[in-house]
Amino acid sequence: MTSSVDLDRLRSVASDVLDEVADRFVAGHGAPRSVDKGPNDFATDLDLELERRISAELVDRTGIPVHGEEFGGPAAGEGTVWLLDPIDGTVNYSAGLPMAGILLALVQDGIPVIGLTWLPLTDQRFSAVAEGPLWFNGKVAEKLRPRRLEDVMVGVGSFDVDSRGRVPGTQRLAVITELSRRVSRLRMHGSTGVDLAYTAAGSLGGAVVFGHHPWDNAAGVALVRAAGGIATDFYGQPWRIGSGSVLAAAPGIHGEILDIVQSATDPRFEGDRS
């Protein structure tokens, strides 16, 4: 296991790498669709460019391999590996919306121990190591405090009611419907990284993530935990690589949201239990 001193050094190195590509991220805002990846999913040339550049710099400066969304890499659930999403919220980014960012996590044996979420279009930078604290724009953020569900906003993932994924659209709608009755407001940003970073910072009380891709989830999970929050799957098990969903929230809120999610979903749709 990497020591806390080494983790702090690696966080600093990774922060420098992301700072160096932030201007390019901003300059490419609005990049058109160029690579079709599936229904309603695509990449831009900037996704590919940034992943190549960030990966090369990380390997050169840290000696640790990278698994990226676009080009893959070593298995993320074993050993020590960087996990990279060069543009989270690509649909937003391509359309000219600001809710998009760069997600980077260091994962050790399936557990995220460093998380970085860079939102260059809003000039916001979040980073943390496993034991905390959460750093926001270079300053230590306050620890999350217990809150009540009715007093907070909750971020939820995008959905198609006709989808038949791990958590089908009808069940996602059931979760959103019941949450809407209990929370102050719901928010759908179209970016998992944004939802999890804002949960870590306390702007959102929680985030419900229906997707399972580890490059979307690992960085934000590390941030939420470092801030004193709770990050599990829909079973209530601690999130790790291989988990089929994410429920992240401040203390006091997590259990309330978990009850809602479990009452509205069928766990069989989530794949293998982690």
Sequence and secondary structure as in RCSB ss.txt:
>XXXX:A:sequence
MTSSVDLDRLRSVASDVLDEVADRFVAGHGAPRSVDKGPNDFATDLDLELERRISAELVDRTGIPVHGEEFGGPA
AGEGTVWLLDPIDGTVNYSAGLPMAGILLALVQDGIPVIGLTWLPLTDQRFSAVAEGPLWFNGKVAEKLRPRRLE
DVMVGVGSFDVDSRGRVPGTQRLAVITELSRRVSRLRMHGSTGVDLAYTAAGSLGGAVVFGHHPWDNAAGVALVR
AAGGIATDFYGQPWRIGSGSVLAAAPGIHGEILDIVQSATDPRFEGDRS
>XXXX:A:secstr
   HHHHHHHHHHHHHHHHHHHHHHHHTTT  EEEEEETTEEEEHHHHHHHHHHHHHHHHHH   EEETTTB S 
TTSSEEEEEEEEESHHHHHHT S  EEEEEEEETTEEEEEEEEETTTTEEEEEETT  EEETTEE        GG
GSEEEE    TT  SSS HHHHHHHHHHHHHHSSEEE  S HHHHHHHHHHTSSSEEEE    HHHHHHHHHHHH
HTT EEE TTS B  TT S EEEE TTTHHHHHHHHHHH  GGGG S  
